[in-house]
Amino acid sequence: MARQNFGGFGGGNMQQLMRQAQKMQQQLQETQEKLDAAEYEAASGGGMVTVKISGKPELTAVTIDPQVVDPEDIEMLQDLVLAAVNEALRKAEEAKESAMSRMAPGMGMGGLF
């Protein structure tokens, strides 16, 4: 009886493919853990408002210079906080995309991430 070849996925090739998949899964998990543990900081208003977020992302700190607190202009303070938070979130997302794109080419995944 003729042996069927399923596009190179038979026998030892299947075991090799499974090992590669497990390795990739482990690398992805390690990368995600590193990203989650990372901290990203951003400032607005020339450093008058600074925020930190974790890679999860969760806001972990907000620092406001007392000079920027003007009871007559709360909207400016709100805008500064919003700008700093959005910038920190952008940095975290950029780091995640960069980490994932670095992993993809070495694993033969092309543009999957």
C-alpha angles and dihedrals in degrees: 000000000000118000113239120228113208099200094292095308098112131110114331093010091061091052090049090049091051091050090050091049091050091048091050091049091051092049091049091050092049091048092049091050091051091048092049091051094048122101125216125199130194135172137200136190092042091303096316090121121035128179135185127202132184122233091255079064107249127144106246104171142013121190120188123187107229090228091069094055106100115163088206093057109039090147091067091053091048090051092050092050091047092049093049094048093048091049092051090049090050090052091051092049091047091052091050093049091047093050093048094046090052090055098048102065094051091052098050092248096126111197096344093124 
